[in-house]
Amino acid sequence: MIDWFHPSLFFIVGAFIIPLVRGRAQQAVMMIAPVLAVYTVYSMTPGTYWTYSFLGVQLTFGAVDKLSIVFGWVFTIMSFIGVVYALHVKDSGQHTAAFFYVGGSIGVTFAGDYFTLFVFWELMAFASAYLVFARREKAAIEAGYRYILVHIFGGVCLLGGIILHYLQMKSVVVGPLPKDGSLAFYLMLVGVIVNAAVPPLHAWLTDAYPEGTVTGSVFMSAFTTKTAVYVLVRVFPGTELLVWMGTIMALYGVVYAVLENDARRLLAYHIISQVGYMVAGVGIGTDMSLNGSVSHAFAHILYKGLLFMGAGAVLEMTGRRKLTELGGLYRTMPITLVLYMIGGFAISAFPLFSGFVTKSMVVSGAAHDHRPAVALLLTMASAGTFLHTGLKLPYYMFFGKDSGLEAKEPPLNMLIAMGIAAFLCIGIGCVPGPLYALLPYPVHFDPYTGDHVTSALGILLFTGLGFFMLLKKLDPEPTISVDTDWVYRKGSKAFMWFASKPVQTTDSYVGDLYNTFFSRFTLALCNFLAKVFDIRGIDGTVNGVADFFISLAGALRVSATGLVRNYAVTMLFGGVVIIGYYLLSYLMRQ
Amino acid sequence: MIKRLVLYVGNPANAKQLKKLSYIALVIVFLSDFLVHREHALYIWDKIPGWGALYGFVSCVLIILVSKFIGHQCGIMQDEDYYND
């Protein structure tokens, strides 16, 4: 009886099998791996498993407690939904990358030491970058390079922090870091918040996610930021800085979403906004707020996946991604619309939908921790969430001005995947008990009190009123929004200018000087040396050696028949000689 | 069934009827906030009936106006080929 099995292995082994099989067999492998992984998480009990000693460091692959199990649940469930959504895709490379990506994410979740965590962390970064490259358009490839460069920067910070931490503490066990303001603490924090997309280190997300493939972006929307949230909960609970970073994040995403015209980029800005709630919850650090962060991550993965699937379905069927070019799709894609709206209601925290029972826990956590400003600002951000994801996006995509696009519903597997996610969004909202039971701390929270329901409905419906009153102001404009990626997108141009103009000019000037004053003298000396040493001494030796090898090669050529049998015999003979030599020398020593 | 509902909502001919329904919903939600118990209230605004409605509306208007102001006046919104020169 195996007491524990690593769920990542199903994905990593699966990733090696996928390119070898085709058609139905490939689809079967893709479906079976997540199902087995879900079952493994289901049958898990807390404990420490799979520890190995490596170069004097204890590596732990299976550190299992309530926190890792709840993330294990949602990652494996979402991987199943993502796989169903991608079943029709014929590109094996994308499936392989997605499997490595999920495997990395689950590996981080169960890593008990920082080195193991780091290895899986980097696996995620590289595997997910492929999902951007796989769209094979110029914009996607450029965004993919920027994505991987930012993640390498984050990874180096994290690794630097881990090494400094190890040198100070002589320990690599994953756990809450002492808030001593050391360089190790801040380096690790920067490494993690790059992945959590905390401004100003967030621009990789809104740059790359809308450029990924339709199915790849669904995986990306679920895993990278939420794995980072898991690490924040595990390592940085109660870090005051994160409270305000998270609150700013929640509003930052909302402001940019107003300006955005690209459907999937608008949703990406709302990932930043929603992860802001989780980051703020981690910063507050009470049992209730940490529970809030974890449960919100759980619900978020499902409804954000659903929203990305909906926008992806529209992109897949129409080839359009800009709100200015979409509209009137309600007649041809009604099922997609309804499923998308379920995700929209869930993210907006409508009562009976999943966001309501999780987001309110973070906001209440802030209120109970005597942070009224944080609670108010987070509530404001939730009005903005409904405004964009629940109203603006569906209005301009499915209703509004008819674009005259001839679209139809997406393939059945995409609809089924969206259906599963929608079912879970409603299920968690109506019956939050099972999710609450999974949370790391005991839950003393009831979202369905009378005043909470009516005030939430008031906020949402009157946001709707504001939306329709200011509809003209909200018309999408065909623009892009400058974000902090400006620094390296325009900065790289400045660097290239600097390299090509001042540096190159100086270089050729120095080169001229060198030629004029040094090269002539050196050349004359070289000529003299060449005549004396080179021709007489060195050439003679080289020619002699060459002659020897030519004759040797002639002899070998005859023996090299190309017959594997002969080579095998030679190797066997050599092996026997070597073993015989050692055996003999051993016996002689006796 | 779902399809018929979607087609009904989307049809411009039903806009008036939908508007009427929405106003009724707004009034019901606003009034229901006066009828609930508030034993969980932590802050002063939690005790004001209709606070959610007011705060939601003000938030929405603020978010739209402030964002558009920042977008247009601070050089955030640029042409689509801004980075391709």
Contacts between the chains, C-beta under 8 A, distances in Angstrom:
chain1	res1	chain2	res2	distance
A	254	B	63	5.9
A	254	B	67	7.6
A	255	B	63	7.1
A	255	B	66	7.1
A	255	B	67	4.4
A	255	B	70	6.5
A	256	B	67	7.7
A	258	B	63	6.5
A	258	B	64	6.1
A	258	B	67	3.6
A	258	B	68	6.4
A	258	B	71	7.1
A	259	B	67	6.1
A	259	B	68	7.4
A	259	B	71	4.2
A	259	B	76	6.4
A	259	B	77	5.7
A	328	B	10	8.0
A	330	B	6	5.5
A	330	B	7	7.3
A	330	B	9	7.4
A	330	B	10	3.9
A	331	B	7	6.7
A	331	B	10	6.5
A	334	B	2	6.6
A	334	B	3	4.7
A	334	B	6	4.0
A	334	B	7	7.0
A	335	B	2	6.9
A	335	B	3	7.5
A	337	B	6	5.9
A	338	B	2	5.3
A	338	B	6	6.5
A	367	B	42	5.1
A	367	B	43	7.0
A	368	B	42	7.0
A	372	B	43	5.4
A	375	B	43	7.9
A	376	B	55	7.9
A	379	B	55	6.7
A	379	B	59	7.5
A	380	B	55	7.5
A	380	B	59	4.3
A	380	B	62	7.6
A	380	B	63	7.3
A	383	B	55	7.6
A	383	B	56	5.0
A	383	B	59	3.9
A	383	B	60	5.4
A	383	B	63	6.9
A	384	B	59	6.9
A	384	B	60	7.5
A	384	B	63	4.7
A	387	B	60	5.6
A	387	B	63	6.4
A	387	B	64	7.4
A	398	B	10	7.5
A	399	B	10	5.8
A	449	B	36	8.0
A	449	B	40	5.9
A	450	B	35	8.0
A	450	B	36	3.5
A	450	B	37	5.9
A	451	B	33	7.5
A	451	B	36	4.5
A	451	B	37	6.7
A	451	B	38	5.0
A	451	B	40	6.5
A	451	B	41	7.3
A	451	B	46	7.4
A	452	B	40	7.4
A	453	B	36	7.8
A	454	B	29	6.7
A	454	B	32	4.9
A	454	B	33	4.3
A	454	B	36	5.3
A	454	B	52	6.8
A	455	B	33	6.3
A	455	B	46	7.8
A	455	B	51	6.5
A	455	B	52	3.3
A	456	B	52	6.7
A	457	B	29	4.7
A	457	B	32	7.8
A	457	B	52	7.3
A	458	B	29	5.4
A	458	B	30	6.5
A	458	B	33	5.6
A	458	B	50	6.9
A	458	B	51	7.5
A	458	B	52	3.1
A	458	B	53	3.7
A	458	B	54	7.9
A	458	B	55	8.0
A	458	B	56	5.9
A	459	B	52	4.6
A	459	B	53	7.2
A	459	B	55	6.2
A	459	B	56	3.4
A	459	B	59	7.5
A	460	B	56	6.4
A	461	B	25	6.2
A	461	B	26	5.5
A	461	B	29	5.2
A	461	B	53	7.4
A	461	B	56	7.3
A	462	B	26	6.9
A	462	B	30	8.0
A	462	B	52	7.6
A	462	B	53	4.4
A	462	B	54	7.4
A	462	B	56	4.0
A	462	B	57	4.0
A	462	B	60	7.2
A	463	B	56	4.6
A	463	B	57	7.0
A	463	B	59	6.8
A	463	B	60	4.2
A	464	B	22	7.4
A	465	B	22	8.0
A	465	B	26	6.2
A	465	B	57	6.1
A	465	B	60	7.8
A	466	B	56	7.6
A	466	B	57	5.1
A	466	B	60	3.3
A	466	B	61	5.0
A	466	B	64	7.2
A	467	B	60	6.3
A	469	B	61	8.0
A	470	B	60	7.8
A	470	B	61	6.7
A	470	B	64	5.1
A	470	B	65	7.9
A	473	B	64	5.8
A	473	B	65	7.5
A	473	B	68	6.2
A	474	B	64	6.3
A	477	B	77	6.8
A	478	B	80	6.2
A	479	B	77	4.2
A	479	B	78	6.1
A	479	B	79	6.6
A	479	B	80	6.6
A	480	B	77	7.6
A	480	B	78	5.9
A	480	B	79	7.6
A	480	B	80	5.4
A	480	B	82	6.0
A	480	B	83	7.8
A	481	B	71	6.9
A	481	B	76	5.2
A	481	B	77	5.8
A	481	B	78	7.5
A	482	B	75	6.8
A	482	B	76	5.3
A	482	B	77	7.8
A	482	B	78	5.6
A	482	B	82	7.1
A	489	B	83	5.5
A	490	B	83	7.8
